[in-house]
Amino acid sequence: MTKKYFYLLFFTLFLAIGSIQAQEPKSSSTTIEDLNFYPNPVTNGKIYISSKNVSSKEVTIYDVLGKKVLQTTLNVNNKEVNIGTLNSGVYIIKIKEGDATATRKLIVK
């Protein structure tokens, strides 16, 4: 009797796991072409962001816990972000340019 329940449970789990499908990753066309930001690690309190497309960029910086610590928008003439208010540590920088986004690790010394 116990063996019958075991097989029934196993079969049910097999069907449940078989029906789960992974999400498809976003297409590569939503990444920013030739994105470059420097210096990394940052020592002077400023980073410079450039890419192939010359358009405004929305820059958001998060700490490692996911808390937003800085948000700014760069216009087409400005490539400099002042991060002098950030403490030393590791951060996540998210750059959005139109529909394209990029996320990178940022180290502040």
Secondary structure, DSSP 8 states (H G I E B T S, - for coil): -HHHHHHHHHHHHHHHHHH--------GGGS-TT-EEE-SSBSSSEEEEE-SS-S-EEEEEEETTS-EEEEEEE-TT--EEE-TTS-SEEEEEEEEETTEEEEEEEEE-
